Amino acid sequence: MKLEEEDHHPSNVRLFGVGLGSSLNDPRGGHEPSTDLYLWDPTWDYSSIWKIRKRLAASDLGELSRLLMPKEAVRKHVMSYLDDKSAKMVDSKEGLPVTIVDWDTCNRRELTFKHWNSGDFYVLNGGWRPEFVVRRGLKENDQIGLYLDWDWKTSKYIFRFSVLQRAK
């Protein structure tokens, strides 16, 4: 991103972070390492990065400890990016181990991403309830967001997670 001095006076721009990698959501394609300095622009709508959005249902908060993910969004924004080996793991009984990075708290948690053929669902499980529902105090009708990203340090896919809106 090229910054023009007159458009981005220091009083209008705040530093967001310095990155050595780019996201799969990066408009440049997201697969090339970058040494760009990323700036937070208060005029840009950051809500567009959350490709998978969900209002939590009672079933997402219960003792089964799993998040049912919207299948069309997962197929479009996750499965289409996975390599064949990872996609096969999602469809396996064991699932694909993934790191979930909580955008709001910077915590990293390990869960399992699976496709359940019985109901044609995608789920995150293996600790969803204690690591997210309890720790973040999630309630029915809270809206959450997720997107698939690439972790250049570990060379693995990760999900970024955020609570987008609390239920009223």
Backbone as a chain_set.jsonl record, in Angstrom:
{"seq": "MKLEEEDHHPSNVRLFGVGLGSSLNDPRGGHEPSTDLYLWDPTWDYSSIWKIRKRLAASDLGELSRLLMPKEAVRKHVMSYLDDKSAKMVDSKEGLPVTIVDWDTCNRRELTFKHWNSGDFYVLNGGWRPEFVVRRGLKENDQIGLYLDWDWKTSKYIFRFSVLQRAK", "coords": {"N": [[0.849, -1.164, 0.0], [0.658, 2.132, -0.911], [1.39, 5.124, 0.616], [0.243, 8.405, 0.586], [1.556, 11.432, 1.585], [-0.035, 13.738, 2.121], [-2.579, 12.618, 2.331], [-2.474, 10.934, 4.49], [-1.805, 12.063, 7.078], [0.182, 12.06, 10.057], [-1.495, 12.46, 12.284], [-3.826, 11.281, 11.562], [-3.428, 8.582, 11.215], [-2.812, 5.503, 12.784], [-0.399, 3.316, 14.173], [-0.692, -0.085, 13.463], [0.585, -2.587, 13.284], [3.592, -4.479, 12.622], [4.422, -6.511, 10.006], [5.753, -9.641, 8.932], [4.741, -11.354, 7.205], [2.045, -12.14, 4.999], [-1.518, -12.096, 4.77], [-3.972, -14.634, 3.88], [-6.143, -13.271, 3.089], [-5.17, -11.045, 1.947], [-5.195, -8.619, -0.582], [-3.27, -8.847, -2.551], [-2.888, -11.462, -2.975], [-1.778, -13.046, -0.982], [0.102, -15.081, -0.527], [2.768, -14.604, -0.57], [5.733, -13.78, 1.209], [6.071, -10.798, 3.133], [7.515, -7.641, 3.86], [6.24, -5.425, 4.572], [5.172, -2.442, 6.221], [2.454, -2.341, 8.211], [-0.278, -0.258, 8.491], [-2.838, 1.121, 10.491], [-5.78, 2.245, 9.281], [-8.198, 4.478, 9.982], [-10.395, 4.864, 8.343], [-10.919, 2.587, 6.92], [-12.877, -0.353, 6.539], [-12.546, -2.752, 8.711], [-14.096, -4.906, 9.308], [-14.565, -6.454, 7.123], [-12.733, -8.519, 6.877], [-13.56, -10.743, 8.239], [-14.527, -13.564, 7.198], [-16.083, -15.762, 7.811], [-18.922, -15.71, 9.558], [-20.946, -15.849, 12.452], [-23.896, -16.095, 14.374], [-24.095, -17.112, 17.589], [-25.57, -20.135, 18.638], [-27.522, -21.973, 21.073], [-26.618, -24.597, 20.906], [-23.947, -24.272, 20.196], [-22.748, -23.568, 22.5], [-22.89, -25.463, 24.434], [-22.375, -28.561, 26.326], [-21.286, -30.347, 24.47], [-19.124, -29.192, 23.358], [-18.388, -27.92, 20.844], [-18.156, -25.962, 17.862], [-20.458, -25.332, 15.459], [-19.987, -24.669, 12.122], [-20.849, -22.375, 9.492], [-21.616, -24.011, 6.532], [-21.485, -23.253, 3.756], [-19.975, -20.877, 3.758], [-17.604, -21.881, 4.845], [-16.84, -23.716, 2.878], [-16.351, -21.962, 0.753], [-14.47, -20.049, 1.769], [-12.536, -21.404, 3.2], [-12.104, -24.264, 2.661], [-11.535, -24.121, -0.057], [-9.007, -23.064, -0.115], [-7.308, -24.83, 1.131], [-4.649, -27.224, 0.903], [-4.456, -30.465, -0.757], [-3.744, -32.532, 1.081], [-4.315, -31.41, 3.629], [-7.066, -30.921, 3.308], [-8.025, -33.536, 3.09], [-7.453, -34.41, 5.643], [-9.271, -32.873, 7.123], [-11.609, -34.143, 6.389], [-11.212, -36.586, 7.555], [-11.554, -38.992, 10.293], [-10.056, -38.145, 12.484], [-9.597, -35.423, 11.985], [-8.325, -32.063, 11.245], [-5.693, -30.69, 12.963], [-5.683, -27.429, 14.214], [-4.555, -24.105, 14.837], [-6.115, -21.616, 16.678], [-6.235, -18.233, 16.689], [-6.951, -15.794, 18.878], [-8.098, -12.809, 18.075], [-8.823, -10.655, 19.647], [-7.667, -11.024, 22.176], [-5.179, -12.032, 21.78], [-4.516, -14.639, 22.405], [-3.52, -18.008, 21.762], [-4.918, -21.014, 20.743], [-5.264, -24.543, 20.501], [-7.265, -26.434, 18.419], [-9.521, -28.775, 16.799], [-10.347, -29.101, 13.448], [-13.021, -30.229, 11.611], [-14.953, -32.168, 9.246], [-18.176, -33.211, 9.424], [-19.722, -35.813, 8.092], [-22.192, -36.95, 8.575], [-24.122, -35.006, 9.077], [-23.387, -33.191, 7.273], [-21.768, -31.053, 8.218], [-19.363, -28.577, 9.21], [-17.033, -28.39, 11.813], [-15.49, -26.966, 14.724], [-13.755, -28.414, 17.251], [-12.71, -30.137, 20.285], [-12.037, -28.745, 22.603], [-13.36, -26.359, 22.363], [-15.421, -25.3, 24.067], [-14.245, -24.853, 26.791], [-12.035, -23.259, 26.057], [-12.984, -21.112, 24.543], [-15.854, -20.499, 24.818], [-16.232, -20.472, 27.679], [-13.887, -19.073, 28.609], [-14.047, -16.65, 27.168], [-16.541, -15.839, 27.842], [-18.811, -16.291, 26.205], [-22.093, -15.948, 24.848], [-25.46, -16.958, 23.934], [-26.503, -15.773, 20.78], [-24.397, -13.948, 20.568], [-22.233, -12.52, 18.161], [-19.75, -13.967, 16.216], [-16.591, -13.967, 14.459], [-14.551, -15.503, 11.987], [-11.558, -16.21, 10.16], [-9.539, -17.813, 7.695], [-6.039, -18.111, 7.78], [-2.501, -17.886, 7.126], [0.222, -19.053, 8.905], [3.326, -17.935, 8.981], [5.476, -18.495, 10.587], [5.113, -21.091, 11.585], [4.421, -22.455, 9.352], [1.808, -23.349, 8.835], [-1.774, -23.621, 8.478], [-3.959, -21.315, 10.071], [-6.706, -20.226, 12.098], [-8.153, -17.088, 12.526], [-9.882, -15.451, 15.105], [-12.648, -13.625, 16.398], [-14.772, -11.817, 18.651], [-17.405, -10.312, 17.363], [-19.771, -8.949, 17.92], [-21.609, -8.427, 20.828], [-24.416, -10.099, 22.293], [-27.551, -8.562, 22.865]], "CA": [[0.0, 0.0, 0.0], [1.433, 3.36, -0.996], [0.778, 6.196, 1.392], [0.525, 9.77, 0.171], [1.729, 12.19, 2.818], [-1.152, 14.638, 2.399], [-3.766, 11.839, 2.666], [-2.294, 10.173, 5.718], [-1.066, 12.83, 8.066], [0.338, 11.232, 11.262], [-2.603, 12.586, 13.234], [-4.944, 10.49, 11.062], [-3.034, 7.187, 11.047], [-2.203, 4.899, 13.959], [0.315, 2.086, 13.874], [-1.403, -1.301, 13.833], [1.54, -3.662, 13.504], [4.602, -4.726, 11.611], [4.258, -7.9, 9.622], [6.72, -10.286, 8.056], [3.98, -12.274, 6.374], [0.787, -11.56, 4.58], [-2.683, -12.922, 5.028], [-4.68, -15.182, 2.727], [-7.124, -12.27, 2.699], [-4.434, -9.945, 1.353], [-5.619, -8.464, -1.969], [-2.174, -9.199, -3.454], [-2.86, -12.909, -3.146], [-1.6, -13.59, 0.348], [0.982, -16.23, -0.389], [4.165, -14.181, -0.63], [6.182, -13.066, 2.41], [6.099, -9.353, 2.977], [8.157, -6.865, 4.923], [5.504, -4.167, 4.606], [4.733, -1.867, 7.48], [1.011, -2.251, 8.138], [-0.826, 0.846, 9.248], [-4.272, 1.079, 10.708], [-6.441, 3.392, 8.678], [-9.52, 4.527, 10.612], [-11.468, 4.951, 7.354], [-11.122, 1.292, 6.275], [-13.79, -1.232, 7.256], [-11.861, -3.989, 9.053], [-15.046, -6.004, 9.479], [-14.62, -7.271, 5.908], [-11.809, -9.656, 6.927], [-14.204, -11.88, 8.907], [-15.217, -14.259, 6.111], [-17.058, -16.675, 8.406], [-19.62, -15.018, 10.648], [-22.005, -16.687, 13.014], [-24.576, -15.785, 15.639], [-24.0, -18.35, 18.345], [-26.791, -20.806, 19.082], [-27.342, -22.731, 22.315], [-25.835, -25.799, 20.599], [-22.53, -23.903, 20.111], [-22.278, -23.19, 23.838], [-23.171, -26.555, 25.348], [-21.416, -29.551, 26.801], [-20.652, -31.074, 23.369], [-17.867, -28.463, 23.143], [-18.05, -27.772, 19.435], [-18.756, -24.863, 17.124], [-20.939, -25.661, 14.12], [-19.614, -23.563, 11.243], [-21.7, -22.307, 8.3], [-20.909, -24.83, 5.542], [-21.2, -22.556, 2.493], [-18.849, -19.964, 4.004], [-16.4, -22.696, 5.037], [-16.426, -24.238, 1.561], [-15.845, -20.862, -0.078], [-13.368, -19.269, 2.343], [-11.555, -22.243, 3.879], [-11.777, -25.483, 1.936], [-10.971, -23.796, -1.378], [-7.604, -22.675, 0.057], [-6.506, -25.907, 1.709], [-4.012, -28.187, 0.005], [-5.154, -31.756, -0.746], [-3.462, -33.274, 2.314], [-5.075, -30.796, 4.722], [-8.49, -31.141, 3.051], [-8.309, -34.928, 3.435], [-7.449, -34.51, 7.11], [-10.545, -32.313, 7.59], [-12.626, -35.17, 6.157], [-10.895, -37.821, 8.286], [-12.115, -39.139, 11.638], [-9.23, -37.375, 13.42], [-9.691, -34.0, 11.692], [-7.11, -31.283, 11.038], [-5.344, -29.829, 14.101], [-5.477, -26.031, 13.814], [-4.392, -23.085, 15.869], [-7.066, -20.511, 16.613], [-5.643, -17.053, 17.307], [-7.993, -14.869, 19.325], [-7.72, -11.462, 17.634], [-9.101, -9.687, 20.712], [-6.846, -11.249, 23.37], [-3.88, -12.55, 21.314], [-4.303, -16.018, 22.861], [-3.481, -19.062, 20.747], [-5.481, -22.256, 21.243], [-5.257, -25.644, 19.537], [-8.529, -27.153, 18.287], [-9.578, -29.676, 15.653], [-11.284, -28.702, 12.399], [-13.524, -31.471, 11.022], [-16.189, -32.22, 8.477], [-19.03, -34.304, 9.847], [-20.538, -36.244, 6.954], [-23.534, -37.343, 9.002], [-25.025, -33.867, 8.921], [-22.719, -32.284, 6.348], [-21.367, -29.885, 8.997], [-17.965, -28.34, 9.583], [-16.997, -28.06, 13.232], [-14.269, -26.809, 15.508], [-13.98, -29.042, 18.555], [-11.492, -30.465, 21.012], [-11.726, -27.694, 23.564], [-14.074, -25.129, 22.033], [-16.16, -24.743, 25.217], [-13.409, -24.213, 27.817], [-11.08, -22.293, 25.522], [-13.636, -19.939, 23.967], [-17.143, -20.182, 25.432], [-16.044, -20.111, 29.086], [-12.832, -18.06, 28.756], [-14.492, -15.372, 26.61], [-17.884, -15.523, 28.326], [-19.716, -16.227, 25.058], [-23.508, -16.167, 25.127], [-26.322, -17.145, 22.777], [-26.694, -14.598, 19.925], [-23.173, -13.203, 20.293], [-21.761, -12.767, 16.795], [-18.31, -14.183, 16.135], [-16.05, -14.01, 13.117], [-13.348, -16.307, 11.78], [-11.03, -16.321, 8.805], [-8.366, -18.664, 7.536], [-4.814, -17.364, 7.522], [-1.302, -18.708, 7.05], [1.22, -18.672, 9.903], [4.637, -18.1, 8.348], [6.427, -19.048, 11.564], [4.917, -22.54, 11.728], [4.053, -22.994, 8.028], [0.534, -24.051, 8.988], [-2.978, -22.807, 8.449], [-4.53, -20.929, 11.357], [-7.923, -19.436, 12.058], [-8.237, -15.912, 13.401], [-11.2, -15.445, 15.747], [-12.998, -12.414, 17.135], [-16.159, -11.565, 19.02], [-17.755, -9.121, 16.579], [-20.843, -8.218, 18.566], [-22.23, -9.107, 21.975], [-25.875, -10.134, 22.296], [-28.155, -7.494, 23.69]], "C": [[0.892, 1.223, 0.0], [0.693, 4.45, -0.247], [1.196, 7.54, 0.834], [0.511, 10.635, 1.42], [0.519, 13.052, 3.139], [-2.421, 13.877, 2.801], [-3.676, 11.168, 4.024], [-1.373, 10.915, 6.683], [-0.964, 12.007, 9.34], [-0.797, 11.35, 12.265], [-3.803, 11.743, 12.815], [-4.648, 9.003, 10.969], [-2.383, 6.695, 12.334], [-1.525, 3.603, 13.557], [-0.493, 0.895, 14.351], [-0.433, -2.427, 14.1], [2.536, -3.757, 12.381], [4.538, -6.194, 11.271], [5.369, -8.396, 8.73], [6.041, -11.323, 7.185], [2.695, -11.605, 5.978], [-0.319, -12.585, 4.739], [-3.236, -13.53, 3.746], [-5.732, -14.204, 2.237], [-6.482, -11.046, 2.076], [-4.834, -9.812, -0.114], [-4.523, -8.808, -2.974], [-2.079, -10.7, -3.646], [-2.55, -13.631, -1.861], [-0.641, -14.736, 0.499], [2.461, -15.864, -0.437], [4.541, -13.481, 0.673], [6.291, -11.572, 2.125], [6.861, -8.729, 4.136], [7.489, -5.502, 5.03], [5.229, -3.731, 6.036], [3.231, -1.683, 7.344], [0.532, -1.133, 9.049], [-2.324, 0.674, 9.384], [-4.855, 2.36, 10.166], [-7.86, 3.445, 9.229], [-10.67, 4.599, 9.613], [-11.763, 3.603, 6.7], [-11.993, 0.407, 7.144], [-13.117, -2.583, 7.516], [-12.817, -5.166, 9.239], [-15.086, -6.917, 8.261], [-13.672, -8.474, 5.948], [-12.461, -10.906, 7.503], [-15.102, -12.597, 7.915], [-16.267, -15.237, 6.62], [-17.638, -15.96, 9.622], [-20.737, -15.921, 11.154], [-22.563, -16.069, 14.286], [-24.621, -17.095, 16.39], [-25.366, -18.837, 18.8], [-26.481, -21.553, 20.376], [-26.471, -23.962, 22.074], [-24.337, -25.517, 20.481], [-21.909, -23.656, 21.486], [-22.316, -24.346, 24.829], [-22.02, -27.503, 25.622], [-20.741, -30.357, 25.693], [-19.342, -30.41, 22.937], [-17.449, -28.431, 21.675], [-18.814, -26.589, 18.837], [-19.161, -25.382, 15.755], [-20.692, -24.447, 13.238], [-20.499, -23.565, 9.998], [-21.01, -22.941, 7.09], [-20.597, -24.099, 4.245], [-20.02, -21.596, 2.651], [-17.544, -20.731, 4.171], [-15.916, -23.237, 3.694], [-15.778, -23.146, 0.723], [-14.553, -20.254, 0.462], [-12.318, -20.092, 3.08], [-11.146, -23.414, 2.988], [-11.136, -25.199, 0.579], [-9.498, -23.394, -1.302], [-6.709, -23.813, 0.538], [-5.867, -26.768, 0.633], [-4.717, -29.533, 0.173], [-4.962, -32.533, 0.549], [-4.288, -32.728, 3.479], [-6.57, -31.026, 4.547], [-8.888, -32.577, 3.395], [-8.321, -35.128, 4.949], [-8.743, -33.958, 7.698], [-11.639, -33.364, 7.47], [-12.378, -36.465, 6.924], [-11.559, -37.83, 9.664], [-11.364, -38.265, 12.655], [-9.365, -35.866, 13.21], [-8.328, -33.359, 11.525], [-6.827, -30.457, 12.285], [-5.059, -28.412, 13.589], [-5.278, -25.158, 15.044], [-5.437, -22.009, 15.621], [-6.416, -19.347, 17.372], [-6.777, -16.082, 17.611], [-7.507, -13.449, 19.054], [-7.828, -10.457, 18.782], [-8.147, -9.814, 21.896], [-5.436, -11.736, 23.051], [-3.552, -13.938, 21.848], [-4.332, -16.969, 21.679], [-3.97, -20.349, 21.388], [-5.478, -23.291, 20.131], [-6.608, -26.354, 19.58], [-8.438, -28.079, 17.082], [-10.681, -29.209, 14.717], [-11.693, -29.966, 11.641], [-14.742, -31.22, 10.145], [-16.966, -33.439, 8.963], [-19.96, -34.659, 8.702], [-21.974, -36.53, 7.339], [-24.54, -36.208, 8.833], [-24.491, -32.85, 7.942], [-22.398, -30.95, 7.039], [-19.85, -29.778, 9.062], [-17.98, -27.894, 11.034], [-15.572, -27.756, 13.681], [-14.574, -27.445, 16.849], [-12.645, -29.367, 19.212], [-11.067, -29.362, 21.96], [-12.42, -26.379, 23.287], [-14.727, -24.496, 23.27], [-15.235, -24.118, 26.264], [-12.532, -23.088, 27.267], [-11.718, -21.03, 24.966], [-14.922, -19.569, 24.684], [-16.948, -19.688, 26.867], [-15.051, -18.947, 29.223], [-13.282, -16.683, 28.271], [-15.89, -14.977, 27.062], [-18.897, -15.4, 27.193], [-21.131, -16.62, 25.452], [-24.264, -16.386, 23.822], [-26.57, -15.793, 22.101], [-25.498, -13.65, 19.854], [-22.786, -13.503, 18.848], [-20.245, -12.893, 16.821], [-17.89, -14.16, 14.669], [-14.788, -14.847, 13.105], [-12.858, -16.072, 10.355], [-9.772, -17.164, 8.821], [-7.17, -17.798, 7.173], [-3.664, -18.356, 7.456], [-0.311, -18.181, 8.07], [2.601, -18.971, 9.314], [5.669, -18.669, 9.303], [6.344, -20.57, 11.644], [4.639, -23.239, 10.402], [2.799, -23.861, 8.114], [-0.616, -23.065, 8.846], [-3.418, -22.51, 9.872], [-5.869, -20.25, 11.091], [-7.723, -18.237, 12.978], [-9.695, -15.817, 13.842], [-11.418, -14.092, 16.415], [-14.473, -12.451, 17.53], [-16.513, -10.247, 18.34], [-18.831, -8.274, 17.238], [-21.42, -9.051, 19.697], [-23.737, -9.035, 21.86], [-26.405, -9.059, 23.223], [-29.096, -8.075, 24.697]], "O": [[1.793, 1.334, 0.832], [-0.499, 4.665, -0.464], [2.385, 7.785, 0.63], [-0.427, 10.581, 2.215], [0.083, 13.105, 4.289], [-3.255, 14.417, 3.529], [-4.698, 10.867, 4.639], [-0.3, 10.43, 7.044], [-1.919, 11.314, 9.691], [-1.034, 10.414, 13.029], [-4.703, 11.51, 13.622], [-5.553, 8.226, 10.666], [-1.523, 7.365, 12.906], [-2.022, 2.876, 12.697], [-0.932, 0.855, 15.501], [-0.614, -3.166, 15.067], [2.342, -3.179, 11.311], [4.595, -7.04, 12.164], [5.869, -7.665, 7.874], [6.713, -12.092, 6.497], [2.303, -10.6, 6.572], [-0.071, -13.787, 4.829], [-3.002, -13.011, 2.654], [-6.171, -14.294, 1.091], [-7.182, -10.101, 1.712], [-4.814, -10.81, -0.834], [-4.824, -9.04, -4.145], [-1.245, -11.161, -4.425], [-3.026, -14.749, -1.665], [-0.572, -15.326, 1.577], [3.315, -16.746, -0.352], [3.765, -12.679, 1.191], [6.571, -11.157, 1.0], [6.844, -9.242, 5.255], [8.088, -4.543, 5.515], [5.076, -4.556, 6.937], [2.774, -0.953, 6.466], [0.892, -1.071, 10.224], [-2.989, 0.144, 8.493], [-4.448, 3.45, 10.568], [-8.651, 2.539, 8.966], [-11.822, 4.411, 10.002], [-12.761, 3.479, 5.991], [-11.857, 0.418, 8.368], [-13.117, -3.457, 6.649], [-12.373, -6.311, 9.319], [-15.587, -8.038, 8.348], [-13.804, -9.372, 5.117], [-11.971, -12.014, 7.282], [-16.288, -12.286, 7.798], [-17.244, -15.511, 5.923], [-16.93, -15.652, 10.581], [-21.376, -16.648, 10.394], [-21.827, -15.591, 15.149], [-25.134, -18.088, 15.875], [-26.199, -18.067, 19.278], [-25.316, -21.74, 20.729], [-25.674, -24.334, 22.934], [-23.531, -26.431, 20.648], [-20.689, -23.548, 21.613], [-21.824, -24.217, 25.95], [-20.878, -27.285, 25.218], [-19.717, -30.993, 25.944], [-18.545, -31.018, 22.224], [-16.349, -28.84, 21.304], [-19.932, -26.265, 19.236], [-18.315, -25.821, 14.977], [-21.125, -23.338, 13.552], [-20.862, -24.63, 9.498], [-19.952, -22.478, 6.665], [-19.525, -24.31, 3.678], [-19.164, -21.514, 1.77], [-16.497, -20.291, 3.697], [-14.719, -23.218, 3.408], [-14.768, -23.383, 0.06], [-13.636, -19.973, -0.309], [-11.316, -19.544, 3.538], [-9.982, -23.538, 2.608], [-10.285, -25.963, 0.123], [-8.811, -23.385, -2.323], [-5.491, -23.763, 0.369], [-6.462, -27.014, -0.417], [-5.479, -29.727, 1.12], [-5.91, -33.128, 1.061], [-4.892, -33.496, 4.228], [-7.273, -31.296, 5.521], [-9.971, -32.807, 3.933], [-9.105, -35.92, 5.471], [-9.264, -34.51, 8.667], [-12.501, -33.468, 8.343], [-13.237, -37.346, 6.944], [-12.059, -36.808, 10.134], [-11.97, -37.715, 13.574], [-9.257, -35.104, 14.171], [-7.299, -34.024, 11.648], [-7.636, -29.601, 12.643], [-4.289, -28.226, 12.647], [-5.773, -25.451, 16.132], [-5.617, -21.549, 14.494], [-6.09, -19.471, 18.553], [-7.471, -15.613, 16.709], [-6.606, -12.954, 19.731], [-7.029, -9.526, 18.88], [-7.847, -8.818, 22.554], [-4.595, -11.841, 23.944], [-2.404, -14.371, 21.749], [-5.074, -16.764, 20.718], [-3.494, -20.734, 22.456], [-5.667, -22.959, 18.961], [-7.045, -26.816, 20.634], [-7.4, -28.156, 16.425], [-11.807, -28.953, 15.143], [-10.85, -30.682, 11.102], [-15.449, -30.221, 10.279], [-16.466, -34.563, 8.915], [-20.875, -33.903, 8.377], [-22.88, -36.371, 6.521], [-25.694, -36.45, 8.479], [-25.061, -31.77, 7.787], [-22.707, -29.875, 6.526], [-19.145, -30.784, 8.978], [-18.838, -27.11, 11.44], [-14.596, -28.225, 13.097], [-15.538, -27.066, 17.515], [-11.588, -28.93, 18.755], [-9.877, -29.079, 22.104], [-12.099, -25.372, 23.919], [-14.598, -23.292, 23.491], [-15.419, -22.949, 26.603], [-12.314, -22.082, 27.941], [-11.072, -19.983, 24.918], [-15.069, -18.427, 25.12], [-17.437, -18.619, 27.232], [-15.35, -17.951, 29.881], [-12.947, -15.667, 28.879], [-16.375, -13.902, 26.709], [-19.747, -14.509, 27.212], [-21.339, -17.509, 26.278], [-23.778, -16.044, 22.743], [-26.815, -14.791, 22.774], [-25.566, -12.642, 19.152], [-22.99, -14.618, 18.368], [-19.545, -12.043, 17.371], [-18.712, -14.31, 13.765], [-14.048, -14.895, 14.088], [-13.646, -15.773, 9.458], [-9.044, -17.222, 9.813], [-7.273, -16.875, 6.365], [-3.853, -19.546, 7.707], [-0.031, -16.982, 8.098], [2.985, -20.132, 9.172], [6.647, -19.272, 8.86], [7.362, -21.253, 11.756], [4.624, -24.468, 10.334], [2.736, -24.952, 7.548], [-0.466, -21.861, 9.057], [-3.271, -23.343, 10.767], [-6.123, -19.761, 9.991], [-7.184, -18.369, 14.077], [-10.616, -16.067, 13.064], [-10.478, -13.49, 16.936], [-15.305, -13.037, 16.837], [-15.985, -9.194, 18.697], [-18.819, -7.048, 17.138], [-21.685, -10.242, 19.532], [-24.284, -8.038, 21.388], [-25.784, -8.703, 24.225], [-29.697, -7.338, 25.478]]}, "num_chains": 1, "name": "protein.A"}
